[in-house]
Each structure stands twice: as structure tokens, then as C-alpha cells.
Amino acid sequence: MKTQVVIIGFGTMGKAIAKAIAKKDRQIVIFGIDKDKPNMKKIIQKVSEADFIILSVKPQDAKEVIMGIKNYLNKKTILISIMAGVSIKELIRLSGHRKIVRMMPNLGLSVGQGIAVWKQTGLSSLEFKKAKNFINKISDNFEIKNEDTINKVTAISGSGPAYFFLLADSLVKASSKLGLNKNESRKLVEKTLLSSALLGNQGDYASLIKKVASKGGTTESALKVFQKENFSGIILKAVVAAYKRAQELSNG
Ligand SMILES: NC(=O)c1ccc[n+]([C@@H]2O[C@H](COP(=O)([O-])OP(=O)(O)OC[C@H]3O[C@@H](n4cnc5c(N)ncnc54)[C@H](OP(=O)(O)O)[C@@H]3O)[C@@H](O)[C@H]2O)c1
């Protein structure tokens, strides 16, 4: 029998997950549900037959969505939530369901380069294997033991792509200020970002920085400004803010 998957919330992540699964395994049947899919009869049928249901709506829509499906959940279904800050306890409270996986992926999965962490509850060892096998189709991943780690991971890799886009955007703007046109600037920044990511596993970051920054050179001048303006401190503050927000959401 083919694995049946229902994705509720067919936005950025829901669609990206569907694509990632379809690329890896054509045998899996995916049914995406969005707000504008009002065919309730079909939704009820798909939900009640699903091997996996992925909740991919915004955290503030969690209650409404879970209440809508709770009466049709099959006991065997594995419910996977990727919602930031919605705890396993809350997922169980809202759904009354026992087999839950809370997962934190990132947008990287849409280009086959995702990283995700997850924690499960209520799965038998067979279901655990089934879930692990399924998650492997979505993204590179690892299991974590302490649920609060998911809030920390949310602040690093979940939100992380946005931090890099902000850096890239700032570089493009700076490049334009220096007089380069937008297309040239984007090309320069995109290639630099991509190659830096690929170089990233070739050593510790301090040594990699040294490879670019020679003493008394141009990079060193830039790095001095970053240091003076406490770039690392700003990053830390931003990450802590994201972590705290994930904790706030978790605590309702
Ligand atoms: N984006 C990321 O990088 C990222 C990374 C990790 C985790 N997440 C988590 O993933 C979840 C989804 O994020 P996203 O960025 O994909 O958001 P999104 O693009 O806004 O997608 C959410 C989708 O859910 C739909 N929706 C809202 N209420 C619904 C309902 N009652 N029934 C069915 N569908 C409904 C929305 O439709 P409308 O637009 O019509 O309201 C939208 O298409 C969030 O909980 C977020 O914390 C996101």
C-alpha cells in the first residue's frame, strides 16, 4: 500500500516539503490542504486514511486546524508538526492524539539542503523506524531528546536562512552605494554566499577568516569595523530574541 500523506497548510514550507518528498519517493501520495480547499468530505477521507499528517500552518492557526481534524484522526496516524513554538504537550492537548513528532526543519529543504531536528512521543519501535525513514525523505535531520532544544534550533537553523538573506541584502545595498549596479551586486553577493557555504566545512571559521584577511589589508579594515560595532553581539542578541519568542509561543 502506498504511504498516504496529508499536509495541512500548503504555504512556503508545506509546498517545499511536498516537493522534497515527491523528488525522493514517487510512491508516496500527498494531499495538500489550504484554506481555499473547502471540500470537507475529501479532507475528512484523506485525514482519516493518512499515514502521516504534517501540520504546516502558522502557530496561531494551530488550534483551529487541529480542532477541525481531531475527530477524524486515525489512531495509527503519525502527526508531524513543524510549527515553531507549539509544544508536544499542546499538540496532545489539542488533538487528543498520541503519536506525535515535533520537527523543526528549515527552508533549505526546498533545494535539497535542509537541516531538521525532531522529537517524538508515543511511537512504537516500528513506527519510529517508519517516521525516521519518512523524515529522511524530507531533509537531513537528527533526533533530539530535550524538547527545549527545538526552540534553540528554531533560533539558529529554522530562522537562520533569513539572517543570511539579511546579510546578503545589506551587502547588495552596500555594493550599490559603492556604485555597482543591482545585477552586478547580486551576482557578486550570491556567488560569494554560495562559495563561502561550500568552503565552510574546510576548517574552523577563524582559520577561514584568516585565509581571506591578510594583515593590514582590506578585509582586516572591514573586520575591525564589525568588531567595533559588536557584530557578534548583535547576532547573539537576535538569536536570543528568536529563542525567547519560540519559548513564549511554547508557553502559550
Ligand atoms: N518558513 C520557514 O522558513 C519555516 C521554517 C521552519 C518552520 N516553519 C513553520 O512552518 C509553519 C508554516 O510556515 P510557512 O512559512 O510555510 O507559512 P505560510 O507560507 O504562511 O503557510 C501557511 C499556510 O497555511 C495556510 N492556512 C492557514 N490557515 C489554514 C487552515 N485553517 N487550514 C488550512 N490551511 C491554512 C495559509 O493560508 P493563507 O495564506 O491563505 O492564510 C498558508 O498557505 C509555521 O508554523 C512555521 O513556524 C517555517
The ligand as a Gaussian input file, in Angstrom:
#p B3LYP/6-31G(d) Opt

LIG

0 1
 N        9.114000      29.446000       6.638000
 C       10.124000      28.842000       7.248000
 O       11.302000      29.037000       6.910000
 C        9.849000      27.875000       8.373000
 C       10.892000      27.083000       8.885000
 C       10.603000      26.163000       9.894000
 C        9.318000      26.042000      10.391000
 N        8.337000      26.847000       9.887000
 C        6.977000      26.691000      10.433000
 O        6.183000      26.244000       9.366000
 C        4.855000      26.726000       9.515000
 C        4.395000      27.292000       8.188000
 O        5.243000      28.354000       7.825000
 P        5.233000      28.955000       6.344000
 O        6.369000      29.894000       6.280000
 O        5.102000      27.863000       5.349000
 O        3.870000      29.797000       6.403000
 P        2.877000      30.147000       5.203000
 O        3.634000      30.285000       3.929000
 O        2.037000      31.292000       5.658000
 O        1.987000      28.842000       5.096000
 C        0.927000      28.551000       5.949000
 C       -0.228000      28.142000       5.084000
 O       -1.271000      27.668000       5.909000
 C       -2.496000      28.115000       5.358000
 N       -3.570000      28.075000       6.349000
 C       -3.902000      28.981000       7.294000
 N       -4.985000      28.568000       7.982000
 C       -5.339000      27.376000       7.471000
 C       -6.371000      26.448000       7.747000
 N       -7.267000      26.696000       8.705000
 N       -6.424000      25.314000       7.030000
 C       -5.522000      25.052000       6.053000
 N       -4.524000      25.906000       5.731000
 C       -4.435000      27.041000       6.422000
 C       -2.170000      29.510000       4.903000
 O       -3.136000      30.003000       4.001000
 P       -3.361000      31.613000       3.895000
 O       -2.075000      32.166000       3.381000
 O       -4.494000      31.722000       2.959000
 O       -3.669000      32.093000       5.283000
 C       -0.805000      29.292000       4.244000
 O       -0.907000      28.867000       2.906000
 C        4.866000      27.747000      10.639000
 O        4.250000      27.231000      11.773000
 C        6.342000      27.994000      10.905000
 O        6.591000      28.174000      12.287000
 C        8.563000      27.742000       8.889000

